[in-house]
Amino acid sequence: MSAGVPLVAVVCQPDKPAGRGNALRAPAVKEFALAHDLPLLQPVKVRDGALAAWLRAQGTELVVVAAYGRILGPDVLHLTPLGCVNVHASLLPRWRGASPITRAIAAGDAQSGVCLMQMDEGLDTGPELARVVVPIAETDTTATLEAKLADAGAQLLVAKLPEIAAQTLRAVPQPEAGLTFAPPLHKQEGRIDWAQPARRIHALIRAMQPWPGASTTPPELPDEAWKLFDDGLALGTHTGEPGTIVALERDAVWMATGEGSLRVATVQRPGKRAMPAPEVLRGMRWGVGARLG
């Protein structure tokens, strides 16, 4: 995939410890840059002037930002003739911020998308250059939707880069209506409230995959969190006290919620592998009538 625009340099975050041994792991962007012999910089700080000086030395005319995870200062934002363009994974002004994909799924949005935005000093407040809409499927998790948006965003960027370079693409201010924020995700946001409608819990479980995972507390073990997974999820019409197991199938259980019921196929106890929900319950000698949460 090529836009016919020369890439002069790549900037990515530093290598970070990962895995049980905390060995340093390179970002995927770095691996790509090294494989293609591209100039590379991994600044520890981005607002001390060194990044701006380095970009200037490369003769940079346009900066493209995609999921960089750092806030750029005015020295970078106003450095190049064409400014900075952000590839943002939402339909702005909905879901400005760090976790737009997860927030869109958890909120039950029917669609997401990618916006190319001319960056300013605000949080995703700059004028929009182009956008593409991507439907959210009822089976989408954060991981699957992220992959769809990454592909859509890459295609949109490649299609529009020549127009950005020629300054023929007009930037349109974002509307004031429909503004929502997507703050960084916290682990406790994965805790399930069974009093919520089944459809909302269904969305939460999918949104929390792969991190931090959606969890609930089992009977008699208030300090233990069981993770529930997106596979085998379905909506039903069973009724009962929210959080109560109302039906058992060979490979799943049905949970009562504040509105309707939810089919759950897979459960993971702390330190254990994920297993079929009925198997976990049999091991604990719990069945219909047991209450979670």
C-alpha positions, -999 to +999 in steps of 0.1 A: +000+000+000+016+032-011+005+069-014+034+079-035+047+102-007+082+095+006+085+084+042+116+100+057+115+088+093+097+068+119+091+078+156+078+053+181+078+047+219+108+031+236+111-006+241+092-018+272+094-047+296+070-075+288+062-110+298+071-129+330+108-121+326+102-084+320+125-086+290+125-055+268+101-058+238+103-036+208+071-020+195+058-034+162+064-001+145+101-003+154+103-039+140+087-027+107+111+003+105+142-018+110+130-044+085+126-017+059+158+003+068+139+034+078+154+061+100+141+055+135+138+075+168+125+063+201+124+094+224+119+089+261+106+124+263+087+143+235+085+178+250+121+186+257+129+200+222+150+170+210+122+154+190+114+187+172+151+192+164+154+157+150+123+160+128+136+193+115+169+178+107+151+151+086+135+178+064+100+167+076+071+184+058+042+165+075+039+145+107+013+117+107+004+104+142-014+070+148-019+057+183+014+071+195+002+074+231+021+107+239+010+143+239+030+164+214+040+199+223+036+231+202+072+227+190+062+196+171+027+205+162+038+237+145+071+225+132+063+214+096+047+232+067+018+208+066+014+204+104+005+172+121-023+148+110-038+123+135-054+090+124-081+088+152-102+057+157-136+073+162-162+095+145-152+128+161-163+146+181-176+113+196-150+096+217-122+121+220-093+105+240-073+074+247-098+045+245-123+053+217-127+017+205-134+002+238-158+030+248-177+027+215-184-010+220-193-006+257-217+021+249-235+000+223-227+022+194-238+008+160-208+023+142-173+036+146-148+048+121-116+067+115-111+104+112-081+122+097-077+153+119-054+183+117-039+183+151-039+214+174-030+217+211-064+204+224-073+168+230-085+155+196-101+189+189-086+198+156-105+202+123-114+171+103-099+164+069-116+131+061-134+102+076-146+066+070-175+049+088-171+013+100-201-007+114-197-024+148-209-060+146-226-076+176-197-100+178-169-074+177-145-071+206-120-043+211-094-065+193-115-073+162-128-037+158-093-023+163-081-045+134-109-033+112-103+003+120-065-001+115-071-014+080-098+013+072-075+040+086-045+029+066-066+029+034-080+063+042-046+078+049-030+064+018-060+077-003-058+112+012-021+118+016-015+132-019-043+157-013-029+167+021+005+171+005-009+193-023-030+212+003-062+206-017-081+189+012-101+213+032-102+209+070-137+213+085-142+222+122-157+195+143-193+201+153-201+209+189-230+184+191-223+148+200-191+154+220-181+125+243-148+116+259-129+083+260-105+085+290-078+059+296-093+025+306-089+013+342-090-023+353-120-019+376-142-009+347-144-045+337-164-054+368-199-066+357-230-051+373-257-077+368-284-051+375-276-037+340-296-049+310-283-081+293-275-062+261-253-037+280-234-065+298-230-083+265-214-051+251-192-047+282-178-082+280-169-077+243-154-042+250-131-055+277-115-081+254-085-084+254-079-060+284-087-058+312-113-085+308-149-085+322-152-101+356-177-111+383-175-123+419-185-159+426-207-170+456-188-174+489-155-161+473-159-123+475-122-116+469-120-138+437-127-123+403-139-147+375-134-135+340-161-140+314-153-141+277-170-131+245-173-165+229-208-180+231-225-149+243-262-146+235-292-127+247-322-144+262-355-138+280-350-157+312-360-138+344-347-138+379-327-119+405-298-102+386-266-122+388-285-155+394-278-186+373-313-193+358-305-222+334-278-246+325-269-260+291-243-286+282-217-259+272-230-227+287-250-211+315-277-184+315-274-155+338-303-133+349-297-095+345-316-063+351-334-069+318-334-102+301-307-129+304-272-135+291-257-168+279-221-172+291-199-201+277-165-195+291-151-186+326-116-182+339-107-184+376-075-165+388-044-184+379-064-210+359-070-216+322-103-205+307-129-233+308-165-240+299-187-223+324-208-254+334-175-273+341-163-246+364-197-245+383-197-283+387-163-281+402-176-257+427-208-276+432-229-247+422-259-248+398-292-230+391-300-205+418-263-196+426-258-159+424-227-140+411-216-105+417 
